[in-house]
Amino acid sequence: MEIKIPELALVVLVGVSGAGKSSFARKHFKPTEILSSDYCRGLVSDDENDQAATKDAFEVLQFIASKRLSAGKLTVVDATNVQPEARKPLIALARQYHCLPVVLVLDMPERLCRDRNAGRADRAFGEHVIRNQASQLRKSIRGLEREGFRHVHVFRSPEELDGLTIRREPLWNNKKTETGPFDIIGDIHGCLSETLELLGVLGYQVTTQDGRYSISHPQGRKVVFVGDLVDRGPDSPGVVRLASDAVKSGAAFCVAGNHDVKLARALRGRDVKISHGLAESLEQLKSEPEEFRRFAAEFLDGLVSHYVFDGGKLVVAHAGLREEMHGRGSGAVRQFAMYGETTGETDEYGLPVRYNWAADYRGRAMVVYGHTPVPEAAWLNNTICLDTGCVFGGKLTALRYPERELVSVPAKKMYYEPIRPLQPVVPATLTAQQAQDDLLDLEDVFGKRIIDTRLYRNITVREENAAAALEVMSRFAANPKWLIYLPPTMSPSETTTRAGLLEHPEQALEYYAKNGVRSVVCEEKHMGSRAVMVICRDEAAARSRFGVTGEGRGIIYTRTGRRFFTTGNMESELLDRVGRALDAAQFWDRFETSWFCLDCEVMPWSVKAEDLLRVQYAPTGTAARAAVGAANELLKQAAERKLDVDGLANSFMERGELVQRYVNAYRQYCWPVKTVADIRVAPFHLLASEGKTYFDQTHAWHMETLAELAGHDPQGLVATPVRVVDLADAEAVQNLFAWWETLTGSGGEGIVVKPLDFVAPGKRGLLQPAIKSRGPEYLRIIYGPEYSRPELLERLRDRGLSTKRSMALREFALGVEGLERFVQCEPLRRVHECVFGVLAMESEPVDPRL
């Protein structure tokens, strides 16, 4: 014998003591799925038979059950449950979490139960207990369905149980194995002509024969109708034929709309109010055969409330659906999916005021719906309404999934006068999502968070680090709407053993070679400051895409999200200069975008680090030179007194040379900046543009593309010198070392070594996105004037890189994730989750000299 139960359900076992419920549960369910009242008594009292602990035990049981059901886990309650009062809270629990309540009754013979209990020393109660439980059970059986159980199964002998198998069935709304691609079409309302036109635009082949439709797509795409096929429009019967034939053939899915269900009830003779276009559908169906009317009623009445597709990534429901209802089955779910939620008020047209559930939506699944006509389909918190009022003279809209592309055809006429007129489409200052993003919720970024990323799986942000990030963001950061990406920190190479050096590119090449990388890209490290540039074609594009008004065409900000230029017009002038280069290179048209996000180096270093130079480096150099000068004067006086100070004199002479080298080193990073003409920008990553990130391109592609851009403004933009090195080519490797020595010998900072692929997987996971190899004179700025003295250099070689490298990987994964979320038009809170994560990592204790 086989019985079927839903894959997500609250299964209630009912039976007198000794009926075999626990053995039955262990045979058919996983141990973690079973909640036993006896076990819960033991948890709270250390005695599974302590009846005085029953109340507390059931509170524990129901608490655990609520957590499991909330997480979407099938749960089995193993208790006698022979009284309606015992089952009532369990049914309420199932309803609360929109799960189907299932009851399995083990109505075993009383004598069998008595004999089993007699053989158990821990069951010392009289036969009257079994007799009373059995009586209560028999009185309950007939009323189980009235109590609210959707599935009732009764077993009356051990033989029935012995041959029993239980099969778990997916809920009707579970289409997670259907991954698409889909074309989701909004409310049709009888507009057959527009539907056929839209299907044609979407690439479907639609044929008719003997009044039946055949739909197919050369790329295997499928249609999903969001409901409200009927009413108000000119051909509701035709739309029903089209949709039902497409569903039957497997070319389409369809969810129930409130108009569809109401028409089905009317066709079945139920008492319904003839309003809101139902009269038109009934009139059109009068000319149809009775057989078709019965079929239409059956088809519409059998439509599912909602579907969950693509592993849970996509949910389609007529009026939308809150996250806790996804993939659940209950009357409340069906009601919400068809009608949405109202505030209880009515507007000036007498229509219910609908609660904007999408404004509070925080789910990961995309929710596509209709029901409430809107002039334009627009995203809000990863949800979108596709009812663009075709029957009211608007248009019929489809969403292509997973492309997130909207396709529409205009209505041929206004078929039905709307009670509430559609609002005219006027250019809005902000989209619904941008207006929503005007106020960021602290709960979306604060506290301990675990961020799921494509490249690094789960990344944990500690609460104390999040607090530090929030402090920086709230006090110093630029307009958050610009902050779509923060670049990762960069690890230095392993320490070299070469004489007089702390770093050398040899170790960076060895790291990549041993991890399977064949070619690397080596870029000169500029004497500037890291910056992110977000630049739009014009201010209109900045308003349209970023929701930013009155702040020009873009922004340049630092690694910590602060504006790079805080005074004057330097930022706007520099953006205009880069914009002219983009115009000349025809990048806007080539990349089909109105904005770019670039990773850059802005030179000179003193533009951002002026205070650092004035307060730290210059005073250090001045004080060191003064100290050496004073010491030399004292040594000179001592020598005049015929004292032997030659050793000390030589030592201080050497120290004086080192101090001068220190001063010379930081001075190379400074030059006067009076106008924008004195600034140089070296872009090295073209990170993103509209609808696209470029992490799939090699670093060589990035450098070539940006060198082309720099060629259109060689005075202001710098094409970074770069070499692609085959690690198996010994001569190429030696040439790279010679290049590095030349660069650093003339005071240059060094080079950055990157794998050829932007994202490089290694044998044990993601590889470092970049490794810097800095020259000895630049490191003098970092470690101090005298760091290169042998005894100090040896001490510095004992440095650990593991924390720095772990941070670099996590920040890289968060940066990629945040930018990918932005180009996919996810809510700003989802982007900022990653941006805050990068900033939080920066507060971790790591040697700042690395």
C-alpha positions in Angstrom: 0.0 0.0 0.0 1.3 3.5 -0.9 0.1 6.8 0.4 1.2 10.3 -0.7 1.9 13.3 1.5 3.0 16.8 0.5 6.8 17.4 0.6 6.1 20.3 3.0 3.6 19.4 5.7 3.0 19.2 9.4 2.4 15.5 9.9 0.4 14.7 13.0 0.5 11.1 14.3 -2.7 10.1 16.2 -3.0 6.9 18.2 -3.4 5.5 21.7 -0.3 4.6 23.8 1.2 1.4 22.4 -0.2 1.9 18.9 3.3 1.9 17.5 3.6 5.6 16.6 7.2 6.0 17.5 8.3 2.8 15.6 6.2 4.0 12.6 7.8 7.4 12.6 11.3 6.0 12.8 10.6 3.7 9.9 9.2 6.4 7.5 10.8 9.7 8.5 14.3 11.0 9.3 15.2 11.3 13.0 15.5 15.1 12.6 11.9 15.3 11.2 10.3 13.7 14.3 9.3 15.7 17.3 8.3 13.3 20.1 6.2 14.5 23.1 8.0 11.9 25.3 11.4 13.2 24.2 10.4 16.8 24.9 9.2 15.7 28.4 12.6 14.3 29.0 14.2 17.6 27.8 12.4 19.6 30.4 12.2 17.1 33.3 14.7 14.3 32.7 11.8 11.9 32.7 9.9 11.0 29.6 6.9 9.8 31.6 6.6 12.8 33.9 3.1 13.9 33.1 3.5 17.0 35.2 5.9 18.2 32.6 3.4 17.8 29.7 2.6 21.5 29.3 6.2 22.6 29.2 7.1 19.7 26.9 4.4 20.7 24.3 5.6 24.3 24.4 9.1 23.1 23.5 7.6 20.8 20.8 5.6 23.6 19.2 8.5 26.0 19.4 10.8 23.6 17.5 8.0 22.7 15.1 7.5 26.4 14.3 11.2 26.9 13.5 11.2 23.9 11.2 8.1 24.9 9.4 9.4 28.4 9.0 12.5 27.0 7.4 10.3 24.9 5.0 11.1 21.5 6.6 8.6 18.7 6.9 7.8 18.1 10.6 6.3 15.0 12.3 4.6 15.3 15.7 4.7 12.0 17.6 2.2 12.2 20.4 -1.2 10.5 21.3 -3.1 13.5 19.9 -6.4 11.7 20.4 -8.3 14.8 21.6 -9.4 17.7 19.3 -8.0 20.1 21.9 -4.5 18.6 21.5 -4.7 18.8 17.6 -6.1 22.3 17.4 -2.8 24.2 18.2 -1.0 22.0 15.7 -3.5 22.8 12.9 -3.1 26.5 13.9 0.7 26.1 13.6 0.4 24.6 10.1 -1.8 27.5 9.0 0.5 30.1 10.5 3.4 28.8 8.3 1.2 28.1 5.3 1.9 24.3 5.4 -0.6 21.5 4.8 -1.7 19.6 7.9 -1.6 15.9 7.4 -3.0 13.3 9.9 -1.9 9.7 10.1 -4.2 7.8 12.4 -2.9 4.4 13.9 -6.3 3.0 15.1 -4.9 -0.3 16.4 -6.9 -2.9 18.4 -7.1 -2.1 22.1 -5.9 -5.5 23.2 -2.7 -5.1 21.1 -2.0 -1.7 22.7 -2.7 -3.1 26.2 -0.3 -6.0 25.6 2.5 -3.7 24.3 2.2 -1.4 27.3 2.1 -4.4 29.7 5.5 -5.4 28.4 7.1 -2.0 29.1 8.1 -1.3 32.7 8.0 2.5 32.1 4.3 2.4 31.2 2.8 1.8 34.7 -0.8 2.9 34.1 -4.1 1.1 34.2 -6.1 -0.4 31.3 -8.6 2.4 31.7 -6.1 4.9 30.2 -6.0 2.9 27.0 -9.7 2.5 27.0 -10.3 6.3 27.4 -7.8 7.2 24.7 -9.4 4.7 22.3 -12.8 6.1 23.0 -11.6 9.7 22.3 -9.9 8.5 19.1 -13.0 6.9 17.7 -15.0 10.0 18.4 -12.5 12.1 16.6 -11.9 10.2 13.4 -15.0 11.4 11.5 -14.3 15.0 12.2 -10.7 15.2 11.3 -11.3 16.9 7.9 -13.7 19.4 9.6 -10.9 20.3 12.0 -8.8 21.4 9.1 -6.6 18.4 8.1 -6.2 18.4 4.3 -4.9 14.8 4.1 -6.4 12.0 6.4 -5.1 8.5 6.4 -6.4 5.8 8.9 -4.7 2.5 9.5 -6.5 -0.2 11.5 -4.1 -3.2 11.7 -0.4 -3.9 12.0 -0.6 -5.7 8.6 -1.6 -2.4 6.9 1.4 -0.7 8.4 3.8 -3.5 7.5 3.2 -3.1 3.8 3.0 0.7 3.8 5.2 3.0 1.8 5.0 6.8 2.0 5.8 8.9 -1.1 6.4 12.6 -0.8 5.0 14.7 -3.6 6.1 18.1 -4.6 3.4 20.8 -4.1 1.7 21.9 -7.3 3.5 25.2 -7.1 6.9 23.6 -7.0 8.5 24.0 -10.5 12.0 24.5 -9.2 13.4 22.1 -11.8 12.0 24.3 -14.6 14.9 26.7 -15.2 13.6 28.5 -18.2 14.2 30.6 -20.1 10.7 32.1 -19.7 8.7 34.9 -21.2 6.3 36.1 -18.4 3.2 37.9 -19.8 1.1 40.4 -17.8 -2.6 40.6 -17.5 -4.3 39.9 -20.8 -8.0 40.5 -20.0 -9.3 39.0 -23.2 -6.9 40.9 -25.5 -6.2 38.0 -27.9 -4.9 40.0 -30.8 -2.2 41.8 -28.7 -1.2 38.5 -27.1 -0.6 36.9 -30.4 1.4 40.0 -31.6 3.5 39.9 -28.4 4.2 36.2 -28.8 5.4 36.9 -32.3 7.7 39.7 -31.2 9.1 37.3 -28.6 9.9 34.8 -31.3 7.2 32.2 -30.8 5.6 30.3 -33.6 1.8 30.2 -33.2 -0.4 28.1 -35.5 -4.1 27.2 -35.3 -5.9 24.2 -36.6 -9.5 23.2 -36.0 -9.7 26.0 -33.3 -6.7 24.7 -31.4 -3.5 26.5 -30.9 0.1 25.2 -31.2 2.9 27.3 -29.6 6.6 26.7 -29.8 9.8 28.6 -29.6 13.0 27.8 -31.6 15.1 28.3 -28.5 12.9 26.3 -26.2 11.5 29.2 -24.3 8.3 28.9 -22.4 5.5 31.3 -21.6 4.2 32.1 -18.1 0.9 33.9 -17.8 0.4 35.9 -14.6 -3.4 35.4 -14.6 -6.5 37.5 -15.4 -6.8 36.0 -18.8 -10.4 37.0 -19.0 -13.0 39.8 -18.6 -13.3 43.3 -20.0 -11.5 42.5 -23.3 -12.9 41.5 -26.7 -12.1 37.8 -26.8 -11.9 36.0 -23.4 -12.8 32.6 -24.9 -10.0 32.9 -27.5 -7.5 33.7 -24.7 -8.6 30.8 -22.7 -8.2 28.5 -25.7 -4.7 29.9 -26.4 -3.5 29.6 -22.7 -5.1 26.2 -22.1 -3.6 24.7 -25.3 -0.2 26.1 -24.5 -0.3 24.8 -20.9 -1.5 21.4 -22.1 1.3 21.1 -24.6 3.9 22.0 -22.0 4.8 25.3 -23.8 3.4 27.5 -21.0 2.4 27.8 -17.3 -0.4 29.9 -16.0 -1.3 31.1 -12.5 -4.8 31.9 -11.2 -6.0 35.5 -11.4 -9.0 36.8 -9.4 -11.0 37.4 -12.6 -10.3 33.8 -13.8 -11.5 32.3 -10.6 -14.6 34.5 -10.5 -15.5 33.5 -14.1 -15.1 29.8 -13.2 -17.5 30.2 -10.3 -20.0 32.0 -12.5 -19.8 29.2 -15.1 -20.4 26.6 -12.4 -23.6 28.4 -11.3 -22.2 30.0 -8.1 -23.7 33.3 -6.8 -21.2 36.0 -7.9 -21.6 39.7 -8.5 -21.6 40.5 -12.2 -19.1 43.4 -12.3 -15.7 44.5 -13.4 -16.0 43.0 -16.9 -17.5 39.6 -16.0 -20.6 40.4 -18.0 -18.6 40.8 -21.2 -17.0 37.4 -20.7 -20.3 35.7 -20.0 -21.8 37.3 -23.1 -18.9 36.1 -25.3 -19.2 32.6 -23.9 -22.9 32.4 -24.7 -22.0 31.7 -28.4 -19.6 28.9 -27.3 -20.6 25.2 -27.1 -21.6 24.0 -23.6 -18.7 21.6 -23.7 -16.3 24.5 -24.0 -17.9 26.4 -21.2 -17.5 23.4 -18.9 -13.9 23.0 -20.1 -13.2 26.7 -19.5 -14.6 26.5 -16.0 -12.5 23.4 -15.2 -9.3 24.9 -16.6 -9.7 28.3 -14.8 -10.7 26.7 -11.6 -7.7 24.4 -11.7 -5.1 27.1 -12.0 -2.4 27.1 -9.2 -2.0 30.1 -7.0 1.6 30.7 -7.8 4.7 28.9 -9.2 8.3 28.7 -7.9 10.8 28.3 -10.8 14.5 27.9 -11.3 15.6 26.5 -7.9 13.5 29.1 -6.1 15.0 32.1 -7.9 11.7 33.1 -9.6 8.2 33.3 -8.2 5.2 34.2 -10.4 1.9 35.1 -8.7 -1.0 37.1 -10.0 -1.0 39.8 -7.2 2.5 39.1 -5.8 3.6 37.1 -2.8 5.4 37.7 0.5 8.6 35.7 1.0 7.2 33.6 3.8 4.5 32.3 1.4 6.8 31.2 -1.4 6.3 27.6 -2.2 3.6 27.1 0.5 0.1 25.8 0.2 -2.7 27.3 2.2 -5.9 29.3 1.7 -4.1 32.4 2.9 -1.4 31.9 0.3 -4.0 31.5 -2.5 -5.9 34.6 -1.3 -2.8 36.8 -1.2 -1.5 35.5 -4.5 -4.8 36.4 -6.3 -5.9 39.6 -4.5 -2.8 41.0 -2.7 -3.3 42.9 0.5 -5.4 46.0 1.2 -5.3 48.6 3.9 -9.0 48.3 4.5 -9.6 51.8 3.0 -11.1 52.8 -0.3 -9.9 55.6 -2.6 -11.9 58.3 -4.3 -13.1 55.9 -7.0 -14.4 53.4 -4.4 -11.6 50.9 -5.1 -9.7 49.3 -2.3 -6.3 50.9 -1.4 -3.7 48.2 -1.8 -0.9 47.8 0.6 2.5 48.1 -1.1 3.9 44.7 0.0 6.7 45.1 -2.5 8.1 48.1 -0.6 8.9 45.8 2.4 10.0 42.8 0.3 13.5 41.5 1.2 13.4 38.1 -0.4 16.1 36.7 -2.6 13.6 35.3 -5.2 12.5 37.5 -8.0 8.7 38.0 -7.8 6.8 38.8 -11.0 3.1 39.7 -10.8 0.3 41.8 -12.2 -3.2 42.6 -10.9 -2.8 46.4 -10.4 -2.4 48.3 -13.7 0.6 50.6 -13.9 1.7 52.9 -16.7 5.2 51.3 -16.9 6.6 48.1 -15.5 9.4 49.0 -13.0 11.5 47.1 -10.5 11.1 47.5 -6.8 13.0 45.3 -4.4 13.5 42.5 -6.9 9.8 42.5 -7.8 8.0 43.8 -10.9 4.4 44.3 -11.9 3.7 43.5 -15.5 0.0 44.7 -15.7 0.5 47.7 -18.0 -3.3 48.1 -18.7 -3.6 46.6 -22.2 -7.4 46.4 -21.9 -7.5 50.0 -20.8 -5.6 51.2 -23.8 -2.1 50.8 -22.4 0.1 48.0 -23.6 0.7 44.3 -23.1 4.1 43.6 -21.4 6.3 40.6 -21.1 9.5 40.0 -19.0 12.2 37.9 -20.5 13.8 35.7 -17.8 16.6 35.5 -17.0 17.5 38.4 -19.2 15.3 40.8 -17.2 14.4 42.5 -20.6 10.9 44.1 -20.9 9.1 43.7 -24.3 5.8 45.4 -25.0 3.2 45.9 -27.7 0.6 48.7 -27.6 -3.1 48.1 -27.2 -5.0 48.4 -30.5 -7.7 50.5 -28.6 -9.2 51.1 -25.3 -11.5 48.2 -24.8 -12.8 49.0 -21.4 -13.0 52.4 -19.5 -11.1 52.0 -16.3 -12.8 53.1 -13.1 -9.5 54.7 -12.0 -7.7 56.2 -15.0 -4.2 55.1 -15.7 -1.7 57.7 -14.7 0.0 59.4 -17.7 3.5 58.3 -18.3 5.7 61.4 -17.5 9.4 61.5 -16.9 9.8 60.8 -13.2 12.5 62.3 -11.1 13.1 59.0 -9.5 12.0 55.4 -10.2 10.1 53.5 -7.5 13.2 51.7 -6.6 15.3 54.9 -6.3 12.7 56.5 -4.2 12.7 53.5 -2.0 16.5 53.6 -1.8 16.4 57.2 -0.6 16.0 55.9 2.9 18.4 53.1 3.8 17.5 50.7 6.6 20.1 50.2 9.3 19.0 46.6 9.6 20.1 45.9 6.0 23.8 46.6 6.8 24.4 46.5 10.6 25.3 43.7 12.9 26.9 40.4 12.2 26.1 39.4 8.6 26.9 36.4 6.4 27.1 37.5 2.8 26.7 34.9 0.1 29.0 35.7 -2.9 29.5 34.0 -6.2 33.2 33.7 -5.9 33.8 33.0 -2.2 30.6 31.6 -0.9 29.8 32.9 2.6 31.7 35.8 4.0 31.2 36.7 7.6 31.2 40.4 8.7 31.6 40.7 12.4 29.3 43.2 14.3 32.2 45.3 15.6 33.6 45.7 12.0 30.2 46.6 10.7 30.0 49.3 13.4 33.3 50.8 12.2 32.1 50.7 8.6 28.9 52.4 9.5 30.8 55.1 11.4 32.9 55.9 8.2 29.9 55.7 5.9 27.6 57.9 8.0 30.2 60.6 8.7 32.5 60.8 5.8 31.2 58.9 2.8 29.8 60.3 -0.5 26.2 60.0 -1.5 25.5 56.3 -1.0 23.7 56.0 -4.3 27.1 56.4 -6.1 28.9 53.8 -4.0 28.4 50.7 -6.1 31.9 49.3 -5.7 34.9 49.4 -3.3 38.2 48.0 -4.5 39.9 45.3 -2.5 43.2 45.6 -0.6 46.2 44.2 -2.3 48.7 41.8 -0.8 52.5 42.2 -1.3 54.6 39.3 -2.5 56.3 36.9 -0.2 59.5 38.3 1.4 62.6 37.8 -0.8 66.0 36.7 0.4 67.8 38.7 -2.2 70.4 41.0 -0.7 69.2 44.5 0.2 65.6 43.8 -0.8 62.4 43.1 1.0 60.2 42.4 -2.1 61.0 41.1 -5.6 58.6 40.0 -8.4 60.1 36.5 -8.3 58.0 35.5 -5.4 54.8 36.7 -7.0 55.5 34.7 -10.2 56.3 31.6 -8.1 52.9 32.0 -6.3 50.9 32.0 -9.5 53.1 29.3 -11.2 52.6 26.8 -8.4 48.8 27.4 -8.5 48.6 26.5 -12.2 48.6 30.0 -13.8 50.4 30.0 -17.1 50.5 33.7 -18.0 50.5 36.8 -15.9 50.0 40.5 -16.6 52.5 42.8 -15.0 51.6 46.5 -14.7 53.7 49.4 -13.6 52.5 50.7 -10.2 51.8 54.4 -10.4 52.8 57.0 -7.9 49.2 57.9 -7.1 46.2 57.0 -5.1 43.5 54.4 -5.8 40.2 55.8 -6.9 36.9 54.6 -8.3 35.3 56.7 -11.0 31.6 56.5 -11.8 30.9 58.6 -14.9 27.7 59.1 -16.8 27.1 60.4 -20.2 25.2 63.4 -18.7 23.3 64.5 -15.7 20.1 63.0 -17.0 21.8 59.5 -17.1 23.0 60.1 -13.5 19.4 60.7 -12.4 18.0 57.9 -14.5 20.4 55.2 -13.5 21.7 56.2 -10.1 18.8 58.3 -8.8 21.3 61.2 -8.1 20.2 64.7 -8.8 22.1 68.0 -8.6 25.6 66.3 -8.3 26.8 66.5 -11.8 27.6 63.6 -14.1 29.5 61.4 -11.8 31.9 61.0 -8.9 35.5 60.1 -8.0 35.9 58.5 -4.6 38.5 56.7 -2.6 38.9 53.1 -1.4 36.9 54.0 1.7 34.0 55.7 -0.1 35.0 59.3 0.5 35.0 61.9 -2.2 38.4 62.2 -3.7 38.0 66.0 -4.3 36.2 67.8 -1.5 36.6 71.5 -2.7 36.5 73.4 -5.9 35.5 72.2 -9.3 38.4 69.7 -9.8 36.1 66.7 -9.8 33.6 68.0 -12.3 36.4 69.3 -14.6 38.2 65.9 -14.4 35.0 64.0 -15.1 34.3 66.2 -18.1 37.8 65.6 -19.4 37.4 61.8 -19.1 33.9 62.2 -20.7 35.4 63.9 -23.7 37.8 61.0 -24.1 34.9 58.6 -23.9 33.1 60.6 -26.6 36.1 60.6 -28.9 36.7 56.9 -28.4 32.9 56.3 -29.1 32.8 54.1 -26.0 29.2 55.1 -25.1 27.9 53.6 -28.4 30.3 50.7 -28.5 29.4 49.5 -25.1 25.7 50.6 -25.4 25.7 52.3 -22.1 25.1 55.7 -20.5 27.6 55.1 -17.6 30.9 53.5 -16.7 32.6 52.4 -13.5 36.4 52.6 -13.7 39.1 51.5 -11.3 41.9 54.1 -11.5 45.0 55.6 -10.1 44.9 59.4 -9.6 48.3 61.2 -9.6 50.1 62.8 -8.0 49.8 61.1 -4.6 49.8 64.4 -2.9 46.3 65.2 -4.2 44.8 62.9 -1.7 47.8 62.5 0.8 48.7 66.2 1.2 47.9 66.2 4.9 49.8 62.9 5.3 52.8 64.4 3.5 52.7 67.6 5.5 52.0 66.1 8.9 54.0 62.8 8.8 56.4 62.4 5.9 57.9 65.9 5.6 58.3 66.4 9.4 59.9 63.0 9.7 62.4 63.8 7.0 63.1 67.3 8.4 63.5 65.9 11.9 65.8 63.1 10.7 67.9 65.5 8.7 68.1 67.9 11.7 69.1 65.0 14.0 71.8 63.8 11.7 73.0 67.3 11.1 73.3 67.9 14.9 75.1 64.6 15.4 77.5 65.4 12.6 78.3 68.8 14.2 79.0 67.2 17.6 81.2 64.6 15.9 83.1 67.3 14.1 83.7 69.0 17.4 84.8 65.7 18.9 87.2 65.1 16.0 88.7 68.6 16.6 89.4 67.5 20.1 91.4 64.6 18.7 88.8 62.0 19.8 88.4 58.8 17.7 84.9 59.2 16.2 85.6 57.9 12.6 83.3 54.9 13.1 80.5 57.0 14.4 81.1 59.6 11.7 80.8 57.0 8.9 77.7 55.6 10.5 76.0 59.0 10.6 77.1 59.8 7.1 75.4 56.6 6.0 72.3 57.6 8.0 72.3 61.0 6.4 72.4 59.4 2.9 69.5 57.1 3.9 67.4 60.1 5.2 68.1 62.0 2.0 66.9 59.0 0.0 63.8 58.9 2.1 63.1 62.5 1.3 63.8 62.0 -2.4 61.5 59.0 -2.4 58.3 60.7 -1.2 59.1 63.9 -3.2 58.7 61.9 -6.4 55.0 61.4 -5.5 54.4 65.2 -5.3 54.1 68.0 -7.7 52.1 71.3 -7.6 48.5 70.9 -8.5 46.8 74.2 -9.4 44.4 73.1 -12.2 42.9 69.9 -13.6 45.7 70.0 -16.2 48.2 69.1 -13.4 46.4 65.8 -12.6 46.9 62.5 -14.4 44.5 59.6 -14.3 45.6 56.0 -15.1 42.5 53.7 -15.5 43.4 50.0 -15.3 40.0 48.3 -14.9 36.9 48.9 -16.9 34.7 47.4 -14.2 31.1 47.8 -15.5 28.6 49.5 -17.8 24.9 49.2 -18.2 23.8 45.6 -17.8 27.4 44.3 -17.9 30.4 43.7 -15.8 33.8 42.9 -17.3 35.2 40.4 -14.9 35.0 37.8 -17.7 37.6 39.7 -19.7 41.3 39.2 -19.2 43.5 41.8 -17.7 45.2 42.2 -21.0 41.9 43.2 -22.5 41.3 45.8 -19.8 44.7 47.3 -20.4 44.3 47.4 -24.2 40.9 48.9 -24.0 41.9 51.6 -21.5 45.1 52.3 -23.4 42.9 53.1 -26.4 40.8 55.4 -24.2 44.0 57.1 -22.9 45.1 57.7 -26.5 42.3 60.2 -26.9 43.7 62.4 -24.1 47.4 61.6 -23.7 47.9 64.7 -21.6 45.4 63.8 -18.9 45.0 60.0 -19.2 47.9 57.6 -18.7 48.2 54.3 -20.5 49.8 52.0 -17.9 52.9 50.3 -19.1 52.2 46.6 -19.1 53.8 43.2 -20.0 52.2 39.9 -20.5 54.6 37.2 -19.3 54.5 33.5 -20.1 55.7 31.9 -16.9 57.3 29.0 -18.8 59.5 31.4 -20.8 62.6 31.9 -18.7 63.9 34.7 -20.9 60.6 36.6 -20.6 60.8 36.2 -16.8 64.3 37.6 -16.7 63.3 40.5 -18.9 60.5 41.2 -16.4 63.0 41.3 -13.5 65.2 43.7 -15.5 62.2 45.9 -16.2 61.3 46.0 -12.5 64.9 46.8 -11.5 64.9 49.7 -14.0 61.6 51.1 -12.8 62.5 50.9 -9.1 66.1 51.9 -9.7 64.8 55.3 -10.9 62.6 55.6 -7.9 59.4 54.0 -9.2 57.1 52.3 -6.8 57.2 48.8 -8.5 54.8 46.6 -10.4 51.5 44.7 -9.8 51.4 41.1 -10.9 48.0 39.7 -11.9 46.9 36.4 -13.4 45.9 36.8 -17.0 42.2 36.0 -16.2 40.5 38.5 -14.0 39.0 35.8 -11.8 41.5 33.0 -11.4 40.6 29.7 -9.7 43.4 27.8 -8.2 43.9 24.3 -6.8 42.5 25.3 -3.4 40.1 28.0 -4.4 40.2 31.6 -5.6 43.7 33.0 -6.2 44.9 36.4 -5.2 43.5 38.9 -7.8 46.8 40.9 -7.7 50.1 40.9 -5.9 52.3 44.0 -5.6 56.0 44.0 -5.7 57.4 47.3 -4.4 60.9 48.7 -5.0 63.4 49.4 -2.2 63.1 53.2 -2.3 59.4 53.2 -2.2 59.5 50.9 0.8 61.7 53.4 2.5 58.6 55.7 2.7 56.6 52.8 4.3 59.2 51.3 6.7 61.3 54.4 7.5 64.6 55.9 6.2 66.9 53.3 7.7 64.8 50.1 7.0 67.4 48.8 4.5 70.1 48.5 7.1 70.9 44.7 7.2 69.9 44.2 10.9 66.5 46.0 10.3 65.9 44.3 7.0 66.4 40.9 8.5 63.8 41.7 11.2 61.3 43.0 8.6 61.6 39.7 6.6 59.7 38.0 9.4 56.2 39.2 8.4 53.0 37.2 8.0 50.8 37.7 4.9 48.0 35.2 5.6 45.6 37.7 7.2 46.2 40.3 4.5 45.7 37.7 1.7 42.5 36.4 3.3 41.2 39.9 3.5 42.2 40.6 -0.1 40.2 37.6 -1.4 37.2 38.4 0.7 37.1 42.0 -0.3 37.6 41.0 -4.0 34.7 38.6 -3.9 32.5 41.3 -2.2 33.4 43.9 -4.7 32.6 41.6 -7.6 29.3 40.6 -6.0 28.2 44.1 -5.2 28.9 45.3 -8.8 27.2 42.3 -10.3 24.1 43.0 -8.1 24.1 46.6 -9.3 24.2 45.8 -13.0 21.4 43.3 -12.4 19.3 46.2 -11.0 19.0 44.7 -7.6 18.0 47.1 -4.7 20.7 49.4 -3.4 20.5 47.6 0.0 21.8 44.5 -1.7 24.6 46.4 -3.3 25.5 48.1 0.0 25.6 44.9 1.8 28.7 44.1 -0.1 30.1 47.7 0.0 29.7 47.8 3.7 31.3 44.4 3.9 34.5 45.6 2.1 34.7 48.7 4.4 34.1 46.5 7.4 37.0 44.3 6.4 39.3 47.4 6.4 38.8 47.7 10.2 40.3 44.3 10.8 43.7 44.5 12.6 46.3 44.1 9.8 49.8 45.6 9.5 49.1 48.8 7.5 52.6 48.6 5.9 51.7 45.5 4.0 
